[in-house]
Amino acid sequence: MKIFFILIYNFILYPLLFVTAFIGTLFHKKLREGMKGKRATIALMKDYFSKNQSGPVYWFHAASHGEYLQTKQVISGLKEVEPSSTIIASFFSPSGYNNVDDPNIDLKVYIPFDFIWSVRRMLKIAQPKKIMFAAYDIWPNLIWTAYYRKIPTTLFAAHFVKGTNKLKPIIRSFYRTVYESISSIYTVNGDDYLMLQQIVRPYHGPTIRVLGNPRYDEVKNLANEFTQKRTISVLLRERRLVIGSVWPEDQNVILSPILRLLKEYTDLRILWVPHEPTEKYINEGKLLFESEGFDVSIFRSKRASIISESRVVIVGVIGVLSKLYWDGQFAYVGGGFSTGVHNVMEPAIARLPVLFGPKNENSHEAQELIENGGGKSISTSDEFYNEMKFLLDDTNAFLNASYAATDVIHQNLGSSTRVVRGILRD
């Protein structure tokens, strides 16, 4: 059965995926950039290892910047234990490759094309001691080839959505051949562990452990400079709603109630952070809020903290959102009406109750916030308005949600250390 799926993947599935992606490069700049980067990967590896021959090579793969945040503290911990090791970090998306600058990474590349010949060549050049995948972005030929070459592989922060297609009969059989070729899998929680047990067969697959999500450790690490400075109560901050990583689909739902809230609560301020802060989008947003009678300013500094006294501030720079949450009392995190909710941990560690759209099943962190009372999923404009009004009017409810959001982070710390131990032991 395994040979059957290897043939299907190599002669049908991956060629179709490759052709589709190639056609997509004609229309999408990021796809074009990613394909170009993949073509250069083997040459970059060959050049690096022709000049650098040091200790054991550990290869980490993350799909994009969000998944990289799950690897950062693991890489740091591994470097502390084995300082002579070489760390390769590969990415699928330009958002990961272009936005990661980590001194613990010795070589940064795009994940190469998952053809057997390119995978074999790459493994021959790098000769990794172990290959680690973060969360979900696993590549079958890389895993199968590593398995046959006796190179251990690890999948950590593994999370499975309820009702996942991976449990459907034929699809499950395919993924079984992949997961059973992985040496060790570390799931986020017990539910993920049980779902994985439905895919892999007893005594046929990897070592499976529940080790948590290392991303919590990274969020806490980033927040340390702020928690030391901002020990005052969250109640003493400006009454500001931080709208983070907002997409047009989010805007269609939340804009109308936000305008209504601004008129009803004259001390309420808005910090609007678009997912892609283009000049066109920023100018249109400025005109829209000004037409409703609100003063608007544009924030473009990567170094300054806050902000102006304007009722509405639109952020026109990337990479500052995690800091800006500390200047608010409430947060809405975008993506939940389009591709899936973005990072909800950054506002949670900043002690903000967090609202987000309904597409949050892929976010274990969002699910935990909902369960603990620190977050709320909203599906309509009325739900958004009512939830915000409730938090604005009821101080006790606001504080309970604030504490619950932060508690989710603290309850999940320590995963990075456990994953490092697993990598070295399993």
PyMOL commands that set and color helices and strands:
alter all, ss='L'
color gray80, all
select helices_A, chain A and resi 2-24+29-51+65-81+94-97+116-126+140-148+165-167+169-179+190-197+215-229+234-236+248-264+279-291+321-327+345-349+364-372+381-393+395-411+415-425
alter helices_A, ss='H'
color red, helices_A
select strands_A, chain A and resi 57-62+86-91+107-110+130-134+153-158+184-187+207-210+240-246+269-274+296-299+312-315+330-333+354-356+375-377
alter strands_A, ss='S'
color yellow, strands_A
deselect
rebuild
show_as cartoon
